[in-house]
Amino acid sequence: MKNIPSVDLSDFLSEDPEKKQQFIKEIGEAYEEIGFVALKGHFLTDELSNNLYKEVKNFFDLPNEVKESYEIEGIGGQRGYTSFGKESAKGRTQGDLKEFWHFGQEVVNNDKLKAEYPNNVVVNEVPNFNAVGMETYKMLEKTAIYVLRALALYIGLDEFYFDNYVINGNSILRPIHYPPIQGEPKGAVRAAAHGDINLITLLMGASASGLEVQNKKGEWIPVTALPEQLVINVGDMLERLTNNKLRSTIHRVVNPPREDWNKSRYSIPFFTHPISEMSLNCLPECINELRPKVYDDITAGEFLNERLRDLGLIK
């Protein structure tokens, strides 16, 4: 892994207290410094990852009129298809050069949340798309839960603090297609500079380079993961909750060199969201004389809606 720290989740899962503590220290310090890590030892197999990329390509290869039949009005793009150029980064009017799909939570044993979340959208033309997508969703969610347990201990909370909020949480798996670039983009990029909304984001290896993160000096650093690694970064919700102790780093997906404009790029992030009632009020453990409280009180649901309006996905 180039330029961002590498960690191994199997150290945290081991019965060895020293290895577990070392993992907590490494990931916590990385998130204070750069906000990104490359993680191996997770629950996503190569076979499942390859299967999902195959199904995702099959979906995005469908004719536009078929894909658009899966675009659901009135839910802010939270499930199903979102067409090309519809989403823009906060503060930008130019739409990103991408189209994407959203898989969401399948709630277990909670009728209130089941009623709150939109249903997943079933694609008839690609028979294995939904099953493979949701299997991947579960493996990435499981990985996220353990990463958050390590961060809870690093912050000084109970290890299972986040379990109460992310199990049955409003998490999203987003397969993205950046189509070949047709003509001069006129200032648009594949994904403009932004911070993620959620607690943490888990990124399966993208099909091409382009991801860059901004370090504390304001320099853009290219990030390329090894095939067995997930790139995992802090989102704005976790930065807010920890009163800026853990950093939600600005990142972007730049356009490729002109000779690669004719190639598609695929990317599949998992956005770990809590239930909407979760308080994002700055944790007392992260407030002191040197670090006074910098954010107003808000819930995860209120913050999400605010940001979806910023992105142009809801009015």
Secondary structure, 3 states (H helix, E strand, C coil): CCCCCEEEHHHHHCCCHHHHHHHHHHHHHHHHHCCEEEEECCCCCHHHHHHHHHHHHHHHCCCHHHHHCCECCCCCCCCEEECCCCCCCCCCCCCCCCEEEEEECCCCCCHHHHHHCCCCCCCCCCCCHHHHHHHHHHHHHHHHHHHHHHHHHHHCCCCCCCHHHHCCCCCEECCEEECCCCCCCCCCCCEEEECCCCCEEEEECCCCCCEEEECCCCCEEECCCCCCCEEEEECHHHHHHCCCCCCCCCEEECCCCHHHCCCCEEEEEEEECCCCCCECCCCHHHCCCCCCCCCCCCEHHHHHHHHHHHCCCCC
